């Protein structure tokens, strides 16, 4: 049984159908990527999984449990957390307060242990833990957004455009850390405009076009596919 399964998911914004029958699955321990142009439905897929934009039709199952109509806070409790597009940190709060908010729904005593894990993954956050999040650079805010999502102890981490707007050297550093997070046991579903980085770090990928899955394959095969190269890899 896959960790996450989407079956014929249709999601709407008002009368506009953004997802037109998306089906995909993510196995435990994988990094799976969604690639595609703007408006293809990548972010809407993540929003549907996390309960922010529930599907009107179709099934979303996490560990075999149907979650298509589950409220977002309960989806976090089940073990899914998201680092959103645009980072969405709380700018007037400190780095540490932002991280602790990520653990808001938890009732265990391992908060310091998980803070230490985030600081080990992102040493800059430890250096800046008392700084207001809004005064940090874009790369530092991206680290904070991922760290905040990790504080919920997710079994499945949803990453929406973690490289957006960052210098290439920072994107490389973020992706090295994404690989480490996965190696530590967290399954990842990744949306990224830069298909080169996404296919490098993932084991499998889905190509989305106008709300449908146009192609799915191993990441190595997608990288070698002439249509994918032409449309998304700049070759």
C-alpha positions in Angstrom: 0.0 0.0 0.0 1.3 3.4 -1.0 1.8 6.0 1.7 -0.2 8.5 -0.4 -2.7 7.8 -3.2 -4.7 10.2 -5.3 -7.3 8.7 -7.5 -9.2 10.7 -10.1 -9.0 14.0 -8.1 -11.0 17.0 -9.4 -10.4 20.3 -7.6 -12.1 23.5 -8.4 -11.7 27.2 -7.7 -15.3 28.4 -8.0 -16.4 27.1 -11.4 -12.8 26.7 -12.7 -11.6 23.1 -12.8 -8.0 23.2 -11.8 -7.4 19.5 -11.4 -9.1 17.3 -14.0 -8.7 13.8 -12.7 -5.2 13.6 -11.1 -4.1 10.2 -10.1 -0.7 9.6 -8.4 1.0 7.7 -5.6 3.9 8.2 -3.3 5.6 5.2 -1.5 7.1 5.5 1.9 10.7 6.7 1.8 10.5 8.2 -1.7 11.0 11.7 -3.0 8.5 12.2 -5.8 8.4 15.4 -7.8 5.6 17.1 -9.8 6.9 19.2 -12.7 5.1 21.3 -15.2 4.6 24.9 -16.3 2.7 27.6 -14.4 -1.0 26.8 -14.1 -0.5 23.1 -14.6 -2.0 22.3 -11.2 1.1 21.4 -9.2 0.4 23.7 -6.2 -3.3 22.9 -6.4 -2.4 19.2 -6.0 -0.5 20.0 -2.8 -3.3 22.2 -1.5 -5.8 19.4 -2.2 -3.7 16.9 -0.2 -3.2 19.3 2.7 -7.0 20.1 2.9 -6.6 23.8 1.9 -8.5 23.3 -1.3 -10.5 20.0 -0.9 -11.3 18.1 -4.0 -14.9 18.1 -5.3 -14.5 14.6 -6.7 -12.1 11.7 -6.4 -10.2 10.1 -3.5 -7.1 11.1 -1.5 -5.8 8.4 0.8 -3.0 8.6 3.4 -1.9 5.3 4.9 -5.1 3.8 3.5 -7.3 6.4 5.2 -9.5 8.7 3.1 -8.6 12.3 3.9 -10.3 14.2 1.0 -12.8 15.9 3.4 -10.5 16.1 6.4 -9.8 19.6 7.9 -6.2 20.9 7.4 -5.3 20.8 11.1 -6.4 17.1 11.3 -4.3 16.3 8.2 -1.3 17.8 10.0 -2.1 15.6 13.0 -2.2 12.5 10.7 1.4 13.3 9.6 1.3 15.6 6.6 2.8 19.1 6.7 3.6 21.6 4.0 6.2 24.2 3.3 4.1 26.6 1.1 4.9 28.5 -2.0 6.2 31.9 -1.1 7.4 30.7 2.3 4.7 32.4 4.3 6.8 32.9 7.5 5.4 35.2 10.2 7.6 38.2 9.6 7.2 39.9 13.0 7.9 36.8 15.0 11.3 35.4 15.8 12.8 32.5 14.0 12.4 30.3 17.1 8.8 31.4 17.5 8.1 30.5 13.9 9.6 27.0 14.4 7.6 26.4 17.6 4.4 27.3 15.8 5.2 24.4 13.5 4.8 22.1 16.6 1.6 23.8 17.7 -0.6 20.7 17.4 1.9 18.4 19.2 1.4 17.3 22.8 4.7 15.5 23.3 7.9 16.6 25.1 10.4 16.3 22.3 10.3 19.9 21.1 13.9 20.7 22.0 15.1 17.5 20.3 13.3 18.5 17.1 14.5 22.1 17.3 18.1 20.7 17.5 17.4 18.6 14.4 16.2 21.6 12.5 19.2 23.7 13.7 21.6 20.8 12.6 20.0 20.8 9.2 20.0 24.6 8.9 22.7 26.1 11.2 21.8 29.6 10.0 18.5 29.3 11.8 20.2 28.7 15.1 22.4 31.7 14.5 19.4 33.8 13.8 16.9 32.2 16.2 16.1 35.5 18.0 15.9 37.6 14.8 12.5 38.6 13.3 11.8 36.3 10.4 10.8 39.2 8.1 14.3 40.7 8.3 16.0 37.6 6.9 17.0 36.9 3.3 14.8 34.9 0.9 17.1 31.8 1.3 17.0 32.0 5.1 13.2 32.4 5.0 13.0 29.3 2.8 15.1 27.3 5.4 12.7 28.6 8.1 9.6 27.5 6.1 11.0 24.0 5.7 12.1 23.8 9.3 8.7 24.9 10.5 7.1 22.2 8.5 9.5 19.6 10.0 8.6 20.6 13.5 5.2 18.9 13.0 7.1 15.6 12.7 5.6 14.8 9.3 5.6 11.3 7.8 5.0 13.1 4.4 6.5 16.5 3.7 5.0 18.7 1.0 7.5 21.2 -0.5 6.1 23.8 -2.9 8.7 25.6 -5.0 11.6 25.6 -2.4 14.0 27.1 -4.9 11.8 29.9 -6.1 13.5 33.2 -6.4 16.8 32.0 -4.9 20.4 32.3 -6.3 21.6 29.0 -7.8 24.1 28.4 -5.0 21.4 28.7 -2.4 19.1 26.4 -4.4 21.9 23.8 -4.4 22.2 24.1 -0.6 18.5 23.8 -0.1 18.4 20.7 -2.3 21.3 19.1 -0.5 19.3 19.5 2.7 16.1 18.1 1.1 18.1 15.0 0.3 19.3 14.7 3.9 15.8 15.1 5.3 14.7 12.2 3.0 17.7 10.1 4.1 16.6 10.7 7.7 13.3 8.9 6.9 10.9 11.6 5.8 8.9 10.9 2.6 8.7 14.0 0.3 6.4 15.2 -2.4 8.1 18.1 -4.2 6.8 20.8 -6.6 9.5 22.7 -8.4 9.6 25.0 -11.4 13.3 24.1 -12.0 12.9 20.5 -13.2 16.7 20.0 -13.3 16.9 20.2 -9.5 13.7 18.3 -8.9 14.7 15.3 -11.1 18.2 15.2 -9.6 16.9 14.7 -6.1 13.7 12.6 -6.7 13.3 8.9 -7.6 10.1 9.4 -9.6 8.2 12.2 -11.2 4.9 13.2 -12.7 4.6 15.8 -15.5 1.4 17.9 -15.1 -0.2 19.7 -18.0 -3.4 21.8 -17.5 -4.7 19.8 -14.5 -3.9 16.3 -15.8 -1.0 13.9 -15.5 0.6 13.9 -19.0 3.5 11.6 -18.1 4.9 9.6 -15.2 8.2 7.7 -15.0 11.4 7.2 -13.1 13.3 10.5 -12.8 16.2 9.2 -14.9 13.8 8.3 -17.7 12.0 11.7 -17.5 15.4 13.4 -17.7 16.2 11.5 -20.9 12.7 12.0 -22.5 13.1 14.4 -25.5 9.7 16.1 -24.8 10.6 16.7 -21.2 14.0 18.0 -22.2 12.6 20.4 -24.7 9.7 21.7 -22.4 11.3 21.8 -19.0 15.0 21.2 -19.0 16.1 23.8 -21.5 17.8 21.4 -23.8 
